[in-house]
Amino acid sequence: MSQQTPEIEVESWVGIVKQKVSALRFGSLQIIVHEGRVTQVESTEKTRLSVEPLLTQARK
């Protein structure tokens, strides 16, 4: 059984996804679907740290 999703509802979560993707530099986006509807959008952002300065400091 397929359900038709109202156009306004689709535009709403698609806009949220676009906003979160454009705000991420490194990370992931998870879209939660319940009974054929997007009910939640989660984003996790990673902060990348350089390992090189830590090794340099440890040798001093």
N, CA, C, O and CB atoms as a CASP TS submission, in Angstrom:
PFRMAT TS
TARGET T0000
AUTHOR 0000-0000-0000
METHOD Language model
MODEL 1
PARENT N/A
ATOM      1  N   MET     1       0.827  -1.189   0.000  1.00  0.00           N
ATOM      2  CA  MET     1       0.000   0.000   0.000  1.00  0.00           C
ATOM      3  C   MET     1       0.863   1.242   0.000  1.00  0.00           C
ATOM      4  O   MET     1       1.681   1.415   0.904  1.00  0.00           O
ATOM      5  CB  MET     1      -0.936   0.004   1.196  1.00  0.00           C
ATOM      6  N   SER     2       0.713   2.093  -0.961  1.00  0.00           N
ATOM      7  CA  SER     2       1.460   3.344  -0.951  1.00  0.00           C
ATOM      8  C   SER     2       0.523   4.482  -0.601  1.00  0.00           C
ATOM      9  O   SER     2      -0.644   4.503  -0.992  1.00  0.00           O
ATOM     10  CB  SER     2       2.142   3.597  -2.314  1.00  0.00           C
ATOM     11  N   GLN     3       1.073   5.434   0.154  1.00  0.00           N
ATOM     12  CA  GLN     3       0.285   6.584   0.563  1.00  0.00           C
ATOM     13  C   GLN     3       0.798   7.816  -0.164  1.00  0.00           C
ATOM     14  O   GLN     3       2.001   7.947  -0.390  1.00  0.00           O
ATOM     15  CB  GLN     3       0.342   6.783   2.097  1.00  0.00           C
ATOM     16  N   GLN     4      -0.087   8.703  -0.527  1.00  0.00           N
ATOM     17  CA  GLN     4       0.292   9.980  -1.118  1.00  0.00           C
ATOM     18  C   GLN     4       0.617  10.947   0.013  1.00  0.00           C
ATOM     19  O   GLN     4      -0.161  11.077   0.958  1.00  0.00           O
ATOM     20  CB  GLN     4      -0.843  10.545  -2.038  1.00  0.00           C
ATOM     21  N   THR     5       1.747  11.621  -0.074  1.00  0.00           N
ATOM     22  CA  THR     5       2.143  12.596   0.927  1.00  0.00           C
ATOM     23  C   THR     5       1.760  13.984   0.429  1.00  0.00           C
ATOM     24  O   THR     5       2.095  14.353  -0.697  1.00  0.00           O
ATOM     25  CB  THR     5       3.668  12.508   1.227  1.00  0.00           C
ATOM     26  N   PRO     6       1.060  14.756   1.262  1.00  0.00           N
ATOM     27  CA  PRO     6       0.701  16.112   0.837  1.00  0.00           C
ATOM     28  C   PRO     6       1.942  16.923   0.467  1.00  0.00           C
ATOM     29  O   PRO     6       2.973  16.833   1.133  1.00  0.00           O
ATOM     30  CB  PRO     6      -0.082  16.828   1.945  1.00  0.00           C
ATOM     31  N   GLU     7       1.833  17.716  -0.603  1.00  0.00           N
ATOM     32  CA  GLU     7       2.964  18.492  -1.130  1.00  0.00           C
ATOM     33  C   GLU     7       3.550  19.440  -0.082  1.00  0.00           C
ATOM     34  O   GLU     7       4.769  19.598  -0.020  1.00  0.00           O
ATOM     35  CB  GLU     7       2.524  19.292  -2.355  1.00  0.00           C
ATOM     36  N   ILE     8       2.720  20.065   0.735  1.00  0.00           N
ATOM     37  CA  ILE     8       3.201  21.012   1.756  1.00  0.00           C
ATOM     38  C   ILE     8       4.073  20.287   2.767  1.00  0.00           C
ATOM     39  O   ILE     8       5.108  20.815   3.175  1.00  0.00           O
ATOM     40  CB  ILE     8       2.013  21.706   2.473  1.00  0.00           C
ATOM     41  N   GLU     9       3.679  19.095   3.179  1.00  0.00           N
ATOM     42  CA  GLU     9       4.453  18.327   4.146  1.00  0.00           C
ATOM     43  C   GLU     9       5.818  17.951   3.574  1.00  0.00           C
ATOM     44  O   GLU     9       6.823  18.030   4.281  1.00  0.00           O
ATOM     45  CB  GLU     9       3.687  17.067   4.564  1.00  0.00           C
ATOM     46  N   VAL    10       5.867  17.546   2.319  1.00  0.00           N
ATOM     47  CA  VAL    10       7.132  17.188   1.668  1.00  0.00           C
ATOM     48  C   VAL    10       8.050  18.395   1.610  1.00  0.00           C
ATOM     49  O   VAL    10       9.232  18.286   1.938  1.00  0.00           O
ATOM     50  CB  VAL    10       6.885  16.639   0.247  1.00  0.00           C
ATOM     51  N   GLU    11       7.532  19.537   1.202  1.00  0.00           N
ATOM     52  CA  GLU    11       8.347  20.750   1.122  1.00  0.00           C
ATOM     53  C   GLU    11       8.923  21.111   2.484  1.00  0.00           C
ATOM     54  O   GLU    11      10.049  21.601   2.569  1.00  0.00           O
ATOM     55  CB  GLU    11       7.519  21.916   0.576  1.00  0.00           C
ATOM     56  N   SER    12       8.173  20.877   3.534  1.00  0.00           N
ATOM     57  CA  SER    12       8.619  21.218   4.877  1.00  0.00           C
ATOM     58  C   SER    12       9.864  20.430   5.274  1.00  0.00           C
ATOM     59  O   SER    12      10.862  21.029   5.673  1.00  0.00           O
ATOM     60  CB  SER    12       7.503  20.966   5.879  1.00  0.00           C
ATOM     61  N   TRP    13       9.830  19.090   5.172  1.00  0.00           N
ATOM     62  CA  TRP    13      10.986  18.317   5.609  1.00  0.00           C
ATOM     63  C   TRP    13      12.130  18.405   4.613  1.00  0.00           C
ATOM     64  O   TRP    13      13.294  18.308   5.002  1.00  0.00           O
ATOM     65  CB  TRP    13      10.598  16.867   5.821  1.00  0.00           C
ATOM     66  N   VAL    14      11.822  18.587   3.342  1.00  0.00           N
ATOM     67  CA  VAL    14      12.889  18.755   2.352  1.00  0.00           C
ATOM     68  C   VAL    14      13.650  20.051   2.634  1.00  0.00           C
ATOM     69  O   VAL    14      14.874  20.091   2.506  1.00  0.00           O
ATOM     70  CB  VAL    14      12.309  18.765   0.906  1.00  0.00           C
ATOM     71  N   GLY    15      12.947  21.084   3.009  1.00  0.00           N
ATOM     72  CA  GLY    15      13.588  22.352   3.372  1.00  0.00           C
ATOM     73  C   GLY    15      14.486  22.209   4.586  1.00  0.00           C
ATOM     74  O   GLY    15      15.574  22.781   4.640  1.00  0.00           O
ATOM     75  N   ILE    16      14.018  21.436   5.563  1.00  0.00           N
ATOM     76  CA  ILE    16      14.815  21.193   6.770  1.00  0.00           C
ATOM     77  C   ILE    16      16.079  20.421   6.409  1.00  0.00           C
ATOM     78  O   ILE    16      17.161  20.743   6.898  1.00  0.00           O
ATOM     79  CB  ILE    16      13.991  20.416   7.831  1.00  0.00           C
ATOM     80  N   VAL    17      15.953  19.410   5.561  1.00  0.00           N
ATOM     81  CA  VAL    17      17.109  18.606   5.138  1.00  0.00           C
ATOM     82  C   VAL    17      18.111  19.487   4.399  1.00  0.00           C
ATOM     83  O   VAL    17      19.311  19.418   4.667  1.00  0.00           O
ATOM     84  CB  VAL    17      16.661  17.423   4.234  1.00  0.00           C
ATOM     85  N   LYS    18      17.630  20.316   3.469  1.00  0.00           N
ATOM     86  CA  LYS    18      18.531  21.207   2.723  1.00  0.00           C
ATOM     87  C   LYS    18      19.277  22.147   3.662  1.00  0.00           C
ATOM     88  O   LYS    18      20.477  22.372   3.503  1.00  0.00           O
ATOM     89  CB  LYS    18      17.743  22.022   1.684  1.00  0.00           C
ATOM     90  N   GLN    19      18.563  22.692   4.639  1.00  0.00           N
ATOM     91  CA  GLN    19      19.177  23.623   5.596  1.00  0.00           C
ATOM     92  C   GLN    19      20.264  22.923   6.416  1.00  0.00           C
ATOM     93  O   GLN    19      21.355  23.465   6.593  1.00  0.00           O
ATOM     94  CB  GLN    19      18.103  24.217   6.536  1.00  0.00           C
ATOM     95  N   LYS    20      19.968  21.729   6.912  1.00  0.00           N
ATOM     96  CA  LYS    20      20.932  21.010   7.740  1.00  0.00           C
ATOM     97  C   LYS    20      22.150  20.559   6.929  1.00  0.00           C
ATOM     98  O   LYS    20      23.276  20.621   7.424  1.00  0.00           O
ATOM     99  CB  LYS    20      20.264  19.803   8.391  1.00  0.00           C
ATOM    100  N   VAL    21      21.938  20.109   5.702  1.00  0.00           N
ATOM    101  CA  VAL    21      23.061  19.688   4.855  1.00  0.00           C
ATOM    102  C   VAL    21      23.965  20.881   4.551  1.00  0.00           C
ATOM    103  O   VAL    21      25.188  20.755   4.594  1.00  0.00           O
ATOM    104  CB  VAL    21      22.546  19.050   3.536  1.00  0.00           C
ATOM    105  N   SER    22      23.381  22.026   4.247  1.00  0.00           N
ATOM    106  CA  SER    22      24.212  23.191   3.925  1.00  0.00           C
ATOM    107  C   SER    22      24.978  23.705   5.138  1.00  0.00           C
ATOM    108  O   SER    22      26.002  24.371   4.986  1.00  0.00           O
ATOM    109  CB  SER    22      23.349  24.307   3.357  1.00  0.00           C
ATOM    110  N   ALA    23      24.491  23.401   6.344  1.00  0.00           N
ATOM    111  CA  ALA    23      25.167  23.853   7.564  1.00  0.00           C
ATOM    112  C   ALA    23      26.276  22.894   8.000  1.00  0.00           C
ATOM    113  O   ALA    23      27.118  23.260   8.819  1.00  0.00           O
ATOM    114  CB  ALA    23      24.155  24.011   8.690  1.00  0.00           C
ATOM    115  N   LEU    24      26.286  21.667   7.461  1.00  0.00           N
ATOM    116  CA  LEU    24      27.281  20.670   7.863  1.00  0.00           C
ATOM    117  C   LEU    24      28.558  20.788   7.049  1.00  0.00           C
ATOM    118  O   LEU    24      28.512  20.998   5.836  1.00  0.00           O
ATOM    119  CB  LEU    24      26.710  19.268   7.721  1.00  0.00           C
ATOM    120  N   ARG    25      29.677  20.655   7.704  1.00  0.00           N
ATOM    121  CA  ARG    25      30.952  20.563   6.998  1.00  0.00           C
ATOM    122  C   ARG    25      31.406  19.111   6.973  1.00  0.00           C
ATOM    123  O   ARG    25      31.763  18.579   5.921  1.00  0.00           O
ATOM    124  CB  ARG    25      32.027  21.463   7.667  1.00  0.00           C
ATOM    125  N   PHE    26      31.390  18.472   8.143  1.00  0.00           N
ATOM    126  CA  PHE    26      31.646  17.043   8.288  1.00  0.00           C
ATOM    127  C   PHE    26      30.559  16.508   9.217  1.00  0.00           C
ATOM    128  O   PHE    26      30.305  17.090  10.272  1.00  0.00           O
ATOM    129  CB  PHE    26      33.109  16.751   8.854  1.00  0.00           C
ATOM    130  N   GLY    27      29.936  15.438   8.847  1.00  0.00           N
ATOM    131  CA  GLY    27      28.926  14.868   9.729  1.00  0.00           C
ATOM    132  C   GLY    27      27.948  13.990   8.975  1.00  0.00           C
ATOM    133  O   GLY    27      28.222  13.524   7.869  1.00  0.00           O
ATOM    134  N   SER    28      26.799  13.775   9.602  1.00  0.00           N
ATOM    135  CA  SER    28      25.791  12.917   8.990  1.00  0.00           C
ATOM    136  C   SER    28      24.396  13.457   9.271  1.00  0.00           C
ATOM    137  O   SER    28      24.168  14.212  10.217  1.00  0.00           O
ATOM    138  CB  SER    28      25.921  11.473   9.504  1.00  0.00           C
ATOM    139  N   LEU    29      23.482  13.043   8.421  1.00  0.00           N
ATOM    140  CA  LEU    29      22.088  13.439   8.544  1.00  0.00           C
ATOM    141  C   LEU    29      21.264  12.165   8.505  1.00  0.00           C
ATOM    142  O   LEU    29      21.458  11.321   7.630  1.00  0.00           O
ATOM    143  CB  LEU    29      21.659  14.444   7.409  1.00  0.00           C
ATOM    144  N   GLN    30      20.348  12.023   9.447  1.00  0.00           N
ATOM    145  CA  GLN    30      19.507  10.831   9.510  1.00  0.00           C
ATOM    146  C   GLN    30      18.049  11.263   9.415  1.00  0.00           C
ATOM    147  O   GLN    30      17.608  12.157  10.137  1.00  0.00           O
ATOM    148  CB  GLN    30      19.768  10.020  10.821  1.00  0.00           C
ATOM    149  N   ILE    31      17.306  10.618   8.515  1.00  0.00           N
ATOM    150  CA  ILE    31      15.890  10.923   8.323  1.00  0.00           C
ATOM    151  C   ILE    31      15.094   9.753   8.883  1.00  0.00           C
ATOM    152  O   ILE    31      15.255   8.619   8.435  1.00  0.00           O
ATOM    153  CB  ILE    31      15.547  11.177   6.804  1.00  0.00           C
ATOM    154  N   ILE    32      14.239  10.023   9.856  1.00  0.00           N
ATOM    155  CA  ILE    32      13.435   8.999  10.505  1.00  0.00           C
ATOM    156  C   ILE    32      12.045   8.991   9.869  1.00  0.00           C
ATOM    157  O   ILE    32      11.396  10.031   9.753  1.00  0.00           O
ATOM    158  CB  ILE    32      13.347   9.246  12.043  1.00  0.00           C
ATOM    159  N   VAL    33      11.603   7.805   9.460  1.00  0.00           N
ATOM    160  CA  VAL    33      10.299   7.646   8.816  1.00  0.00           C
ATOM    161  C   VAL    33       9.434   6.743   9.688  1.00  0.00           C
ATOM    162  O   VAL    33       9.879   5.686  10.135  1.00  0.00           O
ATOM    163  CB  VAL    33      10.445   7.057   7.371  1.00  0.00           C
ATOM    164  N   HIS    34       8.206   7.165   9.924  1.00  0.00           N
ATOM    165  CA  HIS    34       7.252   6.366  10.695  1.00  0.00           C
ATOM    166  C   HIS    34       5.954   6.287   9.918  1.00  0.00           C
ATOM    167  O   HIS    34       5.341   7.310   9.615  1.00  0.00           O
ATOM    168  CB  HIS    34       7.013   6.971  12.113  1.00  0.00           C
ATOM    169  N   GLU    35       5.538   5.076   9.597  1.00  0.00           N
ATOM    170  CA  GLU    35       4.315   4.837   8.833  1.00  0.00           C
ATOM    171  C   GLU    35       4.274   5.645   7.530  1.00  0.00           C
ATOM    172  O   GLU    35       3.250   6.225   7.167  1.00  0.00           O
ATOM    173  CB  GLU    35       3.101   5.173   9.684  1.00  0.00           C
ATOM    174  N   GLY    36       5.428   5.664   6.839  1.00  0.00           N
ATOM    175  CA  GLY    36       5.489   6.314   5.536  1.00  0.00           C
ATOM    176  C   GLY    36       5.633   7.822   5.565  1.00  0.00           C
ATOM    177  O   GLY    36       5.590   8.463   4.515  1.00  0.00           O
ATOM    178  N   ARG    37       5.805   8.410   6.757  1.00  0.00           N
ATOM    179  CA  ARG    37       5.967   9.865   6.875  1.00  0.00           C
ATOM    180  C   ARG    37       7.284  10.181   7.557  1.00  0.00           C
ATOM    181  O   ARG    37       7.704   9.482   8.479  1.00  0.00           O
ATOM    182  CB  ARG    37       4.791  10.494   7.661  1.00  0.00           C
ATOM    183  N   VAL    38       7.929  11.235   7.098  1.00  0.00           N
ATOM    184  CA  VAL    38       9.143  11.707   7.772  1.00  0.00           C
ATOM    185  C   VAL    38       8.698  12.353   9.073  1.00  0.00           C
ATOM    186  O   VAL    38       7.921  13.307   9.070  1.00  0.00           O
ATOM    187  CB  VAL    38       9.969  12.721   6.872  1.00  0.00           C
ATOM    188  N   THR    39       9.198  11.825  10.189  1.00  0.00           N
ATOM    189  CA  THR    39       8.790  12.341  11.493  1.00  0.00           C
ATOM    190  C   THR    39       9.923  13.044  12.233  1.00  0.00           C
ATOM    191  O   THR    39       9.685  13.772  13.196  1.00  0.00           O
ATOM    192  CB  THR    39       8.258  11.217  12.343  1.00  0.00           C
ATOM    193  N   GLN    40      11.161  12.822  11.777  1.00  0.00           N
ATOM    194  CA  GLN    40      12.289  13.401  12.495  1.00  0.00           C
ATOM    195  C   GLN    40      13.487  13.506  11.571  1.00  0.00           C
ATOM    196  O   GLN    40      13.706  12.639  10.725  1.00  0.00           O
ATOM    197  CB  GLN    40      12.637  12.564  13.738  1.00  0.00           C
ATOM    198  N   VAL    41      14.263  14.570  11.734  1.00  0.00           N
ATOM    199  CA  VAL    41      15.510  14.749  10.998  1.00  0.00           C
ATOM    200  C   VAL    41      16.594  15.045  12.032  1.00  0.00           C
ATOM    201  O   VAL    41      16.500  16.021  12.777  1.00  0.00           O
ATOM    202  CB  VAL    41      15.396  15.907   9.919  1.00  0.00           C
ATOM    203  N   GLU    42      17.618  14.203  12.073  1.00  0.00           N
ATOM    204  CA  GLU    42      18.702  14.364  13.038  1.00  0.00           C
ATOM    205  C   GLU    42      20.009  14.647  12.307  1.00  0.00           C
ATOM    206  O   GLU    42      20.289  14.049  11.268  1.00  0.00           O
ATOM    207  CB  GLU    42      18.839  13.107  13.924  1.00  0.00           C
ATOM    208  N   SER    43      20.799  15.554  12.852  1.00  0.00           N
ATOM    209  CA  SER    43      22.118  15.792  12.270  1.00  0.00           C
ATOM    210  C   SER    43      23.173  15.661  13.358  1.00  0.00           C
ATOM    211  O   SER    43      22.955  16.040  14.509  1.00  0.00           O
ATOM    212  CB  SER    43      22.190  17.193  11.597  1.00  0.00           C
ATOM    213  N   THR    44      24.311  15.121  12.971  1.00  0.00           N
ATOM    214  CA  THR    44      25.458  14.980  13.854  1.00  0.00           C
ATOM    215  C   THR    44      26.635  15.624  13.148  1.00  0.00           C
ATOM    216  O   THR    44      26.980  15.257  12.024  1.00  0.00           O
ATOM    217  CB  THR    44      25.746  13.473  14.211  1.00  0.00           C
ATOM    218  N   GLU    45      27.245  16.586  13.817  1.00  0.00           N
ATOM    219  CA  GLU    45      28.381  17.273  13.206  1.00  0.00           C
ATOM    220  C   GLU    45      29.670  16.799  13.846  1.00  0.00           C
ATOM    221  O   GLU    45      29.762  16.665  15.066  1.00  0.00           O
ATOM    222  CB  GLU    45      28.241  18.805  13.343  1.00  0.00           C
ATOM    223  N   LYS    46      30.650  16.550  13.022  1.00  0.00           N
ATOM    224  CA  LYS    46      31.966  16.114  13.482  1.00  0.00           C
ATOM    225  C   LYS    46      32.905  17.312  13.490  1.00  0.00           C
ATOM    226  O   LYS    46      32.849  18.161  12.600  1.00  0.00           O
ATOM    227  CB  LYS    46      32.528  14.973  12.581  1.00  0.00           C
ATOM    228  N   THR    47      33.757  17.376  14.487  1.00  0.00           N
ATOM    229  CA  THR    47      34.811  18.383  14.528  1.00  0.00           C
ATOM    230  C   THR    47      36.124  17.650  14.337  1.00  0.00           C
ATOM    231  O   THR    47      36.530  16.853  15.183  1.00  0.00           O
ATOM    232  CB  THR    47      34.794  19.203  15.875  1.00  0.00           C
ATOM    233  N   ARG    48      36.776  17.919  13.236  1.00  0.00           N
ATOM    234  CA  ARG    48      38.030  17.237  12.911  1.00  0.00           C
ATOM    235  C   ARG    48      39.198  17.965  13.571  1.00  0.00           C
ATOM    236  O   ARG    48      39.346  19.180  13.436  1.00  0.00           O
ATOM    237  CB  ARG    48      38.235  17.158  11.374  1.00  0.00           C
ATOM    238  N   LEU    49      40.008  17.213  14.273  1.00  0.00           N
ATOM    239  CA  LEU    49      41.187  17.767  14.931  1.00  0.00           C
ATOM    240  C   LEU    49      42.427  17.210  14.261  1.00  0.00           C
ATOM    241  O   LEU    49      42.463  16.046  13.862  1.00  0.00           O
ATOM    242  CB  LEU    49      41.189  17.448  16.450  1.00  0.00           C
ATOM    243  N   SER    50      43.430  18.041  14.142  1.00  0.00           N
ATOM    244  CA  SER    50      44.685  17.605  13.546  1.00  0.00           C
ATOM    245  C   SER    50      45.484  16.832  14.588  1.00  0.00           C
ATOM    246  O   SER    50      45.627  17.293  15.721  1.00  0.00           O
ATOM    247  CB  SER    50      45.499  18.816  13.006  1.00  0.00           C
ATOM    248  N   VAL    51      45.997  15.682  14.228  1.00  0.00           N
ATOM    249  CA  VAL    51      46.793  14.854  15.138  1.00  0.00           C
ATOM    250  C   VAL    51      48.233  15.343  15.186  1.00  0.00           C
ATOM    251  O   VAL    51      48.907  15.171  16.202  1.00  0.00           O
ATOM    252  CB  VAL    51      46.748  13.378  14.707  1.00  0.00           C
ATOM    253  N   GLU    52      48.707  15.935  14.128  1.00  0.00           N
ATOM    254  CA  GLU    52      50.106  16.338  14.012  1.00  0.00           C
ATOM    255  C   GLU    52      50.571  17.263  15.145  1.00  0.00           C
ATOM    256  O   GLU    52      51.629  16.996  15.715  1.00  0.00           O
ATOM    257  CB  GLU    52      50.321  17.021  12.689  1.00  0.00           C
ATOM    258  N   PRO    53      49.853  18.330  15.505  1.00  0.00           N
ATOM    259  CA  PRO    53      50.345  19.191  16.585  1.00  0.00           C
ATOM    260  C   PRO    53      50.485  18.451  17.919  1.00  0.00           C
ATOM    261  O   PRO    53      51.374  18.776  18.706  1.00  0.00           O
ATOM    262  CB  PRO    53      49.414  20.375  16.759  1.00  0.00           C
ATOM    263  N   LEU    54      49.636  17.477  18.186  1.00  0.00           N
ATOM    264  CA  LEU    54      49.726  16.725  19.434  1.00  0.00           C
ATOM    265  C   LEU    54      51.015  15.899  19.462  1.00  0.00           C
ATOM    266  O   LEU    54      51.671  15.825  20.501  1.00  0.00           O
ATOM    267  CB  LEU    54      48.493  15.809  19.607  1.00  0.00           C
ATOM    268  N   LEU    55      51.379  15.293  18.363  1.00  0.00           N
ATOM    269  CA  LEU    55      52.611  14.497  18.297  1.00  0.00           C
ATOM    270  C   LEU    55      53.835  15.392  18.451  1.00  0.00           C
ATOM    271  O   LEU    55      54.806  15.013  19.106  1.00  0.00           O
ATOM    272  CB  LEU    55      52.686  13.720  16.965  1.00  0.00           C
ATOM    273  N   THR    56      53.791  16.562  17.858  1.00  0.00           N
ATOM    274  CA  THR    56      54.906  17.507  17.956  1.00  0.00           C
ATOM    275  C   THR    56      55.109  17.952  19.400  1.00  0.00           C
ATOM    276  O   THR    56      56.244  18.039  19.867  1.00  0.00           O
ATOM    277  CB  THR    56      54.659  18.730  17.054  1.00  0.00           C
ATOM    278  N   GLN    57      54.019  18.232  20.110  1.00  0.00           N
ATOM    279  CA  GLN    57      54.109  18.675  21.510  1.00  0.00           C
ATOM    280  C   GLN    57      54.606  17.550  22.407  1.00  0.00           C
ATOM    281  O   GLN    57      55.337  17.808  23.363  1.00  0.00           O
ATOM    282  CB  GLN    57      52.742  19.176  22.006  1.00  0.00           C
ATOM    283  N   ALA    58      54.232  16.334  22.126  1.00  0.00           N
ATOM    284  CA  ALA    58      54.621  15.200  22.961  1.00  0.00           C
ATOM    285  C   ALA    58      56.133  14.950  22.904  1.00  0.00           C
ATOM    286  O   ALA    58      56.715  14.447  23.865  1.00  0.00           O
ATOM    287  CB  ALA    58      53.864  13.942  22.523  1.00  0.00           C
ATOM    288  N   ARG    59      56.757  15.295  21.796  1.00  0.00           N
ATOM    289  CA  ARG    59      58.197  15.059  21.623  1.00  0.00           C
ATOM    290  C   ARG    59      59.044  16.102  22.321  1.00  0.00           C
ATOM    291  O   ARG    59      60.237  15.875  22.527  1.00  0.00           O
ATOM    292  CB  ARG    59      58.547  15.033  20.156  1.00  0.00           C
ATOM    293  N   LYS    60      58.482  17.217  22.687  1.00  0.00           N
ATOM    294  CA  LYS    60      59.260  18.305  23.319  1.00  0.00           C
ATOM    295  C   LYS    60      59.592  18.006  24.757  1.00  0.00           C
ATOM    296  O   LYS    60      60.236  18.816  25.423  1.00  0.00           O
ATOM    297  CB  LYS    60      58.500  19.614  23.247  1.00  0.00           C
TER
END
